[in-house]
Amino acid sequence: MHHEATSVGVWRAILAGLCASLVGIGLARFAYTPLLPALIGAGWFDPSDAAYLGAANLAGYLAGALLGRRMAGWFPAARVLRAMMLLATAAFFACAGPWPFLWFFFWRFAAGFAGGALMVLAAPTVLPHVPPARRGLAGGAIFTGVGLGIAASGTLVPLLLRVGLTLTWCGLGALSLLLTVLAWSGWPEGGALPVRPAALSAPHPGPALKALYVVYGLDAVGLVPHMVFLVDFVARGLGRGLATGAHYWVLFGVGALLGPVLAGHLADRIGFRLAVRSALLLQAAAVALPALLPGAFWLVVSSLVVGASVPGVVPLVLGRVHELLPHADPARRAAAWSIATTAFALGQAAAAYGLSALFARSGDYALLFALGAAALVLALLLDLGATRHERTA
């Protein structure tokens, strides 16, 4: 009986983790992408301001990723997780009117902050309570929330927009609140998470691990054009309308649902080093497609592959960190993963601001996708060079 109760508690914790990634990443960050052309069309913001608001969310994500573990060192992790889900929920309701740009900027930043903190804290809070044999499945289930959120936003936003922008924001807020309530009592109770800054400084990472941080940051740069501009590109750039743009966002979400499972399977077959390299090559091709071949078939392929890459690259890089630190203690690996996550968030935020500024100046969608593909090719070349160094060292 006790084992059964424990098992139920574990699955409730996994469900809480899934809800956190769904609210913090799937909705708080990715629901903005299909909303972008609607905000412009309704005259709430001009195209460049609307793009900057997307970038504000990614800057918030970076801040949340940097401060999440620190907050969990001050307060019980369950309390921080609940607070961050409430903050993400409040941000939806706060954006439900045509308020000034700075108000929106603050709340889109707050939503990103909540998402970054939830990304850093949810899995580490839940996984220690999961039996080792089930941790792979549990981790996959938690990150599946990202894909569910993208698919939900792509399906719900066009339906809600029929009754207006204000009710769309409120509808997303209501869904976020429901998921927050569902997760509320599922978090494992415990003290604050141990924060060990010493683990960050010693021992020094080798060249291959340093290169992996840069590769992961460049990977983020490559994914930004789709994450921020895909729906707007289809809706306004190709003139196919918001409904069609949202269909591609749903495909992006379907890809995100499948990504972690497919990436894990690939790594099991060929190892993490080759899996990372294969993923970079595939991503570079998929990100370039909208610039080269904007036909419907190739856009479907591009949406699915890049969608799968957003959560799919996470377990690959995490596995590669473990591969490069085979004898390190868990705190050292956790510190390396924290640095990698921050590198990804930094790449994402920098690219979002840079590409938004470029788009405001040029209005050229193809250039954005071309630059994203170039960043991924550069990441692949860097990985190849670091791997060669690793072999000869």
Salt bridges, closest charged atoms under 4 A:
GLU189 OE2 - ARG82 NH2 2.79
ASP232 OD1 - ARG236 NE 2.71
GLU323 OE1 - ARG320 NH1 2.81
ASP383 OD2 - ARG277 NE 3.68
GLU390 OE1 - ARG273 NH1 3.98
GLU390 OE1 - ARG320 NH2 2.96
